[in-house]
Amino acid sequence: MASELSTELTSLVKWSVARLGWVLKQELGPASYHRIEKIRKRMASLRHQEIDSTKKVLSKLLVEMEQLVPEKRHEIARAFTLMLELINACENAYRTHRLKQKNIPFESGTTEKIYLVLTAHPTEARSPANIEIFHQIQTVLIHALKTGLSESQAELDSLLEIAWKTPIVRLKKPLVRDEAEHLYSIVLRHENLSVLLDLNLAYIPVLIRSWVGGDKDGHPGVNPSTLVESLQLSRQHLLGYLNAQIHEVDQWSNLFPNQDFRTCFKEFQRQTKVLAHVRENDGEQLRTLKRQFVKLDHFLGRQFHSVHKSILRIRALFEVFPGLVIPLELREDSTILTAAKKAETLAIFKMLKKVRAIAGQQDPCWYARGFIISMTQTAEHLMLANRIAKKATGGYRIPIVPLFETKKDLIEAPLVVEKIFRDAKFRKIVRSSWNDSFEVMVGYSDSAKDAGVLPSRLVISSAMLKIETVCKRHHVRVVFFQGSGGSVDRGGGPIQDQMAGWGKSAVQTYKATLQGEMVERTFAHPDIFKSQVYKIAGVCWEKNANIHGLRDIEKLSQRIKAHYQLTLSHDYFIDMIQKVTPYSFLSALKMGSRPTKRTGTLLVSALRAIPWILCWTQTRVLFPTWWGVGTAWSASSTIEKREVRKAYHSQATFRAYVHALSFTLAKVELAVWETYLQNSKLDLKQKEYFLKLFRKEFRNTKKFIKDITGKSNLLWYRPWLGKSIELRATMIHPLNLLEILAQKDNDLPLLRVCVTGIASGMMTTG
């Protein structure tokens, strides 16, 4: 494994950043350009510096920035944000370039089917125009790697000028339809669709689902209208792709002047125009279209031994998207269902009823693939949801999916599943309507927020293994739906590490949410998307993913949880969140259609999980992943430490967590965190308390990594990643300082750009 970044990538980054510098000089003039360049060089000099030395430089720069007029602060923020976005585009371009050169063959693992579920949690703050410009920049950079940098200079300069003149962030809070259009415009690009369909034709089933427009839980803006809007938006993209394939067939068929074929083909074309809008009885119109295509397909089959590629793709399109839409997965909270006096008054009931009206006499699963019940705590919650779904849709076709989120609910989940299967009626529904398959969703965010990342991952792994045993006993195939996000704190990380501790059922059918910026990263280029699918499909089930191995680290986990929860319960803690992190400004960030925080008294239990992580990511301390580990390790006995070391080598879940922990620690910047702390409105006593507390815990947690692995380098297992973090980390610092000033002066436009820039640099928002 390479210990350094590729010289090809570093050359691309240096050249691209230099071109951005040229644009800044033209747009801002020499004086402003030199100010920005001087800051960049000062930040580069901070690499490998100690915390206190870095803090002195940052404090001095903060004073200098405070003396600048707002216009100059905004220039610096835009410049560093665009630079970090450009670095990301370079890395995506290089990755695509290398994938094209390697032409990596597919290696089959244990995974048989892959579901990617698009969600629009508030993790994408960039404007659609900014996203599109950097997609084009990425294309130019790929070409530059192939033909030479100088060949692409003029085109890159032009795009960077447009990027400078275009708003980086959204100017208004997005609606649900905006989020849907954003996601679908990326995922359903024609080149991505072609790869998706070709993968399915090659017997690597990859299916797309969406929560956008159907996720009612805690979202006042979701209703039957948003459901139809979301379906309509995906229909437009899929119909556009279908028409492009029809055009290819039309061009080819001109070489085949058969009147019967032309008549059949023209009728198929005519039928596609009827489907321009998703409305009631849409399923009936689709049935007619599919029958016409089957007729066309059979006609060609009688005439030719080979099949035109566009015909194959149309065939796959109807298999992967039977409703010619991305099917939605609906969600509602169990407490909302139980509190309703009449099911008909529920928004989710009206949404389910709308699905039935759209499907007509056809399968409602063409349009809605599941009804997820948040905060499932009892079997009765599932039975109630099933009755509501039946009443709304006239049957049991749409599966009911329990979502177990908190640590307590995850522990009790196997008992809930056992009880629901003891109900003869429910068991009959599973057998006759759901093909003896039962889906269970596990949530990472809330369990990690409640107890810390390691306790969360252990309880999820244990719950999945126990649920798998229950389902086997009842002769039911279980499908686990992983509610994980892009950040480590919410279950994210490299695919192999994520899947390391899963049981066989979870590996055989991979289903996970794909949130915010992770959608853009996964679908940045068709080759990157294909590579990600290959990684998932190539993972083999590890037999050492077992509950017994988890017991060796249970004491450590309990100590982590105890210290984590003790810290959260401290009188100072809530005050610190409000005054040190951007939490108080979340509603002003315009990051998503869903409310960023719940109303009422501010308690940790009431904080939404994603904005909670955002606060720790923005302040560069990444608190939830590592907090409590150092204290727990220091309190462990010699014998306990020996058992934990053994578990690292023998237990997949724990080993994956240690790698995620090391990655997180490598990204932590205590000097930046302490700068936020010192410039906050906390009193001196509180500042000193948290400064000492965080330094001690961080030091002891790094010792844990060294004691467990024997390595001083936090990213010994992926050295090139350590180098990447090192090179970009200090370039984020100026944005952190500007964010501090933006909060102090209530400069919301500046704050939004800083949040976006830091997120780009950290490669995650929340």
N, C-alpha and C positions, 0 to 999 in steps of 0.2 A: 504493500500500500504506500502511495506517495506521501512523503512527509512534508512536501511543499506544494503550493499551488502551481498549476501549470504555467510555464512562461508564456504560453499562448494566451491564457486567460489574463494574466497580469498585464501583458502588453495591450490587450484589448481594453482593459479597464483604464490604464494610463492614457491611452490614445483618446478614448471616449471622454474621460474627465477633462483632458486638455481641450477637446473641441467644445465642451460645455464652457470652459473658461474663456475661450475665444468669443463665444456668444455673449457671455456676461460682460465682457469688455466692450463689445459693440453696443449692447443694450444699456449698460449702466455708466459707461465711461471709465477711464483708467483709475480714478481715485477709488471708486466703490469696488471695482474689480480687485485692486491691490489690497483693500481692506479685507475682503473675503479670502483672498489667497493667503494673506498673512495669518488669518485665523486657522485656515486649513493646515498650514505648515506647523503652527504652534500645537495644534491637536495631534498631528503626526508624531511630534517629539515626545508626547506623553506615553507612547507605547512602552511597556515594561517599567513604568515609573511606580513608586510606592504610593499608597493611598494619600498620605499627608502631602507629598510633593504635588500630586495631581490636584488636590483640593486647593492648594495655594494658587496654582495657575488658573483654575476655574473661578476662584473667588475674584481674582484680578480681572479676568475677562468679563465676569458678570458686572463688575463696576463700570468697565468701559462700555459695555452694551447698554447699561442703564442710562448713560449720558447721551446715547444716540437718539435722534428723533425717530418717531414710529416708522416713518418711511424706510429708513436705513435698516431697522430691525427686520422689517418685512422682507427686504431684499436678501438679507443674510439667511433668513428662514427658508425662503423659496429656493435659494441657491443650494443649500445643503440638502434640502428635501429632494430636489431634482437630481442631485449628485447620487444620493443613496438609491433612488429609483433607477438611475442609470446603471449603477453597479449591479442591481438585481437583474436588469435587462441583459447585461453582459454575461452574468452567470447562467441565465436561461439560454442565451444564444450559444454559449460555449458548450453547455450540456447537450443541446440539440445537435450541434456540430459534431461532438464526439460520438453521440448515438448513431448518427448517420455514417460515421467512419467505421465504427465497430460492427454495425449491423448485428446486434446481439440476438442470438437465437432464443426461442422460447423454451424454457425448461419447466416441465410440468411438476407441480408439487401435489399438495393434498387438496387445495382449493378447487372446487368444482363450479361455483357460480359466484359472481360479484355484483353487489348492489351498491351504487353510489347515490346517496340521498342529499340533494342540494338544500341547504338552509340559508336563511338570510338574517342570522343574528347580527347585532350591530358590530361588525368587524371590518367593514369596508367604508372608509370615509372619502376615498378619492372620487373625483368627478368622472362621469362616463367619458368625457372628452380626454381627460388625462390618461385614463386607462387605454383608450384606443390609440392615442399618440405613442405611448410606450410599447404597445403591441407592434406598431409599425416600426418603431426604433429597433425592437428586437429582431424583426425581419431583416432590416438593413444590417444589423450586426452579424447575423448568421451569414448573410451574403459577403460581408467584409472578411470574415474568417475563411471563406472559400476562395475569394478572388484577390484579396489583398486590401489592407486598410485604406490606402490612398484612393482606391477606386470608388469607395463609398463615402468619402469625406463630404462632398457637396450635399448629398442627400441627407446625411446625418446632421450636418449644420442646419439645413432647412427645417428638419423636424424638431431639433432642439430649440430653434427660434420660436417655433409654434408652441412648443411646450412651455417656454418662458412666458408667452403672451396669454396662455390659456389658464383658467382657474384650476388650481390643483385639487381643491376640495369642493364638495357639494355646497351650493349657496343656500339651499333650503332642505329641510328634513324630507327624506324620500318617502313616497307612498309605497304600499305593497306592490303595486304594478311596476314602480321604478326598480324595486329590488328584483322582481321576476324578470324584467327585461334585461337588467344588468347580467344576471346569471345565465339566462338563455342565450344572450348574444355572444357569450364566451363559449359555453358548452356546445351549443348547436351551430357553431361555425361549420361550414360545409366540409372543410378538411377534417375537423374532429369527428363529424358524423360519419364520414367515409371510413375512418379508422375504427370507430365503434362498430359499424355494421360489418366490416371485414373481419373484426375479431370474432363476432358472433358467427359469421359464416365459417370461420376456422375452428368452431367448436370451443371458443372461450367465451361463454355467456357473460356479457357485461350489460347490466340494466340500470337505467337512470330513473330516479324518483325525485319528488320535490315536496318540501313542506310549505313553500312560498304560496300564500293564498289559502292554505288549508290549516295552518297552525293557529288555531283560535286561542290556545292556552295563554292567558294573560295579555292578549292583544285586542284592544277595543276596535282596531281598524279592520279586523278580519271578519268576513261575512259571506253570504252566498255570491255577492257581486264580485268580491276579490277572487273567489274560487273560479268563477267563470272567466274573469280577466286573465288569471294565470294560465288557465287552459288555452285561452284564445292566443296568448302571446307565444306559447310553445307551438301551437298549431301553425301560426304564421311562419315560424322558422322551419318547421318540419315540412309544411306544404311547399315552401320555397325550395327546399332540398329535393322533394319529390318532383317538382316541376323541372328542376335542373336535370334530374335523371331521365325524365320523360323526353326532354330536349335531346339528350344524348341518343336515346332510342330512336327518336324521330330522324335525326341526322343519319343514323345507321340504316334505318328502314327505307330511306330514299334509294338505297342500293338494292332493295328487295321489293320491286314493284308488284306486290300482290294485293289486289283490290280487297279481298276478304280480310286480309290483315289490316289494311289501312282503315277499313270501316270499323273493325274491332278496336283498333288503336284510338281512333278519333272519339269513339264513345267513351273510352277510358279517360281520355283527356277532358271531355265534357263533364264527366262525373266529378273530377277533382275540383272543378270550379264551384260546385254546389257546397263544398266543405270549407269555403272561405271563412265562415263564422260558426263558432260552437254555439249551438242552440238546442232547444228541446228536440228529442228524437234524433240527435246527431248519430247515435249508434246505428239507427236504421239506414241512414245515408251512407255510413261507412260500410255497412254490410253489402250494400249494392255495389259500391266501388270495389270492394275486395272480390266479389263474385265476377265482376268485369275483368279484373286483373287475372284471376284464375283462368278465365276463358282465354285471355290473351297469352298467358304463360303456356297453357296447354297447346294452343295453336302453334306457337314457336317450337315447342317440344316435338311436335309432329314433323316440323320442317327441318330442324337443325339438331345435330348431335351435341353441339356446344351451346353454351348459354352466354348471352351478352352480359358484361359485368354490371351494367346499369339495371338489367332485369334482376340479377342476383341481389343487388342492393335494395331494389324496391321490395323484393320478396322478404329480405331481412328487416326492412323498415317496418313492414306490417307485423312482423313477429316481435320485434323489440318494442315498438310503440303501437299496440293493437288499436288504440283509440286515436292514433295520429296526434297525440299530445304526450307530454311528460306527465305520467299519472301522479296525482297528489297523494300525500298521506296526511289525513286529518288528525288533529290533536286537540284534546280538551282536558282540563283538570278534573280529577275525581270529585273534588269538593263542590264544583259547579254542578256536576251531574246529580249528586245526592241532595243538593239544596233546592233543586228545581221542583216545584209542586206539579207542574205539567211538562212533559218532555217537549211538547209542541212549542213551548215558549223559548226553548234553548236555541241560540244561534247555530250550534253544531247540528242540531236536529234539522234545521232549515237547510243547512249546507248538505247534509246527507240526502235530504229530499230532493235538492237540486241535482245531485249526482244521478239519482234515479230518473229524473225527468230528462236529463241529457242522454242517458244510456238508452232510454226507451225499453224495448224488449231485449236488448243486448246486455252483455255482462257489465255491471257497474264498475268492475275492477279495471276495465279499460281506462277509467277516469280517476278512480280512487282505489288505492291498493291496500289501505289499512286505516284503522281507527285507533289511534294511540291514546292511552289513558295515563296522563301524568299523575304522579303521586299515588300510584296503585298501592294499596295497603291491605286489601282484603279480597277474597274471591268474590264477594258480593259486588264490589266495584266493577268487576269484569262482567258479571251476570247482568247488572243494570245497563252497562254500556251495550251489551249484546241485544237487550230488549229494545233499547232506543234505536239502534241501527236497524233492527228488523222492522220496527214500526215505520221508520223513515224510508227504508228502501224496499220493503216488502219481502225481505228474505235475509239469509245469513251469509251472502256472498262476500261481503267486506269483512276481513278478519279483524278481530279485536286484539290489540297488542298492549300488554301491561308494560308500563315504564316504572322501573324501580330506581329511585334516585338517591335517597339519603342512605347513610350507613345502616341505620336501623331497618329501613325497608329492604335493603339488599340482604341483610342477615335473615329476615323473615320471608324473603321471596320464595325459597324452595317449599315452605309450608303452604304459601298461597297457591302455588302451582299444583301441589299435591291435592289441595282441597278442591280446586276447580275441576280437576280430572276425576274426582270422585263423584261429581255430578253427572249422572247418566245422560241427561239431555245435552249438556255442554260437550261431553265426550262424543256424542253422536254427531253434533254439529262439526266438530273438528274432523271427524272421519269422513262425513258425507260432503261437506261444503269446503273444507280447507285442505283436502287431500292428505289427511293425517299429519298435518304440519302445524306447529304452534310457534308463533314468533314472540320473543321476549326482548324488550329493550332495556339496556343497563346504562345509567347515567353516571358520568365521571365528574362533571362540574360541581354539582351540589355535594356529593360525598367527599370530594377533595376540599371544598370550602369548609365543610363541617369538621373534618378530622385530619386533613393533610393528605398529600399525594400518596405516600407509601401505604398508610392504612386504607385509603380508598382503593388502590389497585389490588391490595390483598383481599379485601372483602368482595370486590367484583369478581376476581378470579375464583375465589372459593364459592361464591354464589352461582357462577356459571357452571362449575363442575358438579355442584349438588343438583341444580336444576336439570342438567343433562342426565343425571342418574334417575331423577324422578320421571322424566319424559321417556326414557328407555323402558322403565318399568311399566309404563302405560302404553308402550308400543307407538309412541308419537315421535316424529322427527322434530327436533327443536331448531329454530333459526334464531341466532342471537344478533340483535341489532345494537351496534356499539354507538352510543351517543357521545363520541369523542370529538374533540376539536383539533385545531392546528397546534396549539401550545401544549407543552409537556404538562402543564398544570391541569389541563382538561382532557388528558388521555392521549394527546398527540405524540409525535415523534416518528422515527423511522418505522416503516411498515413491519420489518422483521422484529423489532423490539416490541411494537404494539401487540403483535400476535403471539409473542413468545410464551406467554402464560395461559393461552387459551386452550380449552379442551378441543377434542376432535371435531365436534359439531360446529363450533365457532369458526374453525379454520376451513372446514369443508364449504360452508356458505359464508362468504365475507359480506357483511352489510354494515355500513358506517355512514355517519353524517359527513358531509363535505361543506365546510362553512367558510363564508366570507372570502378572505384573500387566498384560502387554500383551493378554492375553485379555480381562481385565476392561475395559481401556480401549477396545479395538476393539468389544466387544459391550456397552458401557455403555448404549446406547440403539439401537433399530433404525435410527434416522436416521443415527447415527454409523457404524454398521456399513455401511449402504448407501453413505454418503459415502466410506468407506474403499475399498469395492469399486469405486466409480466412479473413484477416484483411480488404483487399480491398472489397471483396464481401460482407462483413458484415456491411459496412458503410451504414447508412440510410440517406436519404436526409433530411437536416434541413430546415424547412420552414422559419427560421429567416435569411436565406441567401437571403437578399433582398436589393435592391438599396436604399430604404428609410433609412435603418439603416446606410448605408455608408455615408449619408449626414451629420450625426452628427459629423463625424470625418474629414470632408473634409477640414475645416480650419486648423486643426492640420496637415493634410497631405500636404497642400499647403505650410505651414511654413517649414515643414521638407524639402520639395523639394527645396524651396528657399535657405535655408541655405546650403543644400547639393550641389546645383549647384554653389552657391557663393564660396564655398570652392574649388570646382574643377576648377573654373575660376581664382583662385588666381595665381599670377605670380610665386610664389614659388612652387606650387603644382606639376607640371610636373617634375620640377627639383628634388623634393623630391622623387617621384616615381622612378626615374632613379637611385638616389644615395642611397636611404635607403632600398628599396625592391630589390628582385632578378630580377626585370623586364629586366634589361640590359643583363642578362644571360639566358633568356628564350630559345633562339635558341640553346644553348649548352646543354640543359637538355635531349634531345633525348626522349621526352615523347610521341610524336605522329607523324603520317605521315603528318598531316596538318600543314602548317606554323603557328608558335605560335604568330606572330604579323605581321601586315600589313606594307608594305613599305611606305616610305614618312615621312613627319613631324610627330613627336610624339604629338598627341592630344588625350585627353581622349575619344573623340568620335571615334577615329580610333583604340583604343585598343580592342583586341578580349576579349570577356566577360569572358571566362574561365581562361585564363592567368591573367586577371585583378584580379579575385577572388583569384587565387593562390598566388599572391603577398601579399595580405592582410592576407591570411591563414598562409603562411610561417612566417610572422612577428608577428603573434599571436594577431593582433589588430582587424581583421574582420570588417574593416571600413564600408562597404556599408550597413550592416543590421541596424546599430544603429546611424549612423551619422546624426545629425540634430534633433534627437528626443528630446534631452535635451534642446536645444535652443528653439525649438517649444513649448515645455511644459512650459518653464519659461516665454515665451511671451504670453501665453494663459490667458484669464481672468478667474475669479472665476466661472462665469456662463458657460463658454466654458469647463472648467475642469469638471464641474458637468455633462455636456452632454457627455463628453468623457468617464467618469466613467460609465455612464448608457450604453453607446455603448459597453463597455467591457463585460457587463453582457448580453446584448441582441443581439449583432451582431457577428455571427460566424467568419466572415473573420477577423475582428479586434481582437477578442479573440485569434484566431490562431496566428496572428502576434505577439501579446504580449507574448505568450508562446515561439515563435521562438526567439523573442528579448531577453527574459530572458535566454534562453539556450545559445544564442550567447554571452551575457555579462558574463555568467559563464565561458566561454572558453577564454575570453580576458585576456591577460597577459600584462598589461601596462609596467611592469618592463622590460620585454623582448623587447617590442616595443621600449622603450626609450634607451635600450642598442644598438639596431640597429641604432637608431637616433644619439646617441652620438658618435658612431664609424663610422659614414658616412662622406662623403666629403662635406656635407653642411657647410656653414659658421656658426659661432657662433650665429649670429643674427637669422638665419633661424631655427637653432636647438632650441633655446629658444622659438621662436614663436610657433613651432609645439608642443613642450613639454607642454606649458601652454594651448594651444588650445585643445589638446587631453585630458588632465586631466580634464579640465573644462567640456567639452562635455560628457565625460564618467561619471563624478560625477552627472551631471544633468540628464543623461539618467537613471542611477540607481535610482535617486529620482523619476523619472516618474513611474518606475515599482512599487516602494513602495507606491506612492500616488494612483495609479490606483488599485492595488491589495490588498493593506494593508499588504503586506508580505515583510519581510526583506530578507528572503532566496530566492535567484533568482530562485531556482528550487523547490519551495514549492509543485508544482503539480507532481513532479517526484523525490523525495529525493534520491533514489538509484542512479539516473543518476548524481546528484550533487556529490555524493561520488566517483563515477567512474571517473569523470572529475578531481576531486581533487587529486586522487591517481596517475593518469597518467600524469597530467599537468607538474609537476616539472621534470619528467623524460625526457621531451622533451627539457628542457632548454639547456643541453650540446650540442645538435645538432644545436640549434640556434646559440650558440657561435661559434661552428665550421663552420657554414655556413657563419658567418661574416668574419672569417679568410679566408675561401675558396674564397670568393669574393675579399677580399683584395689582396690575393696572386695569384689569377686567377688559383686556384687548382680545375679544373673542375671535376675530378673523385671524390674528396671529396665533392664538391658541390652537385653532383648528389645523392650521398648516403645520405647526410643531408636532401635534399629536400624530398627524399623518406621516410626517417625516421620520419621527422616532419609530413608528410602527414599521415603516419600510426598512429602516436600518436594523431593527430587531427581527424582521421577517415574520412578525405577528403582531396583531393588535390586542386580541384578548382571546 
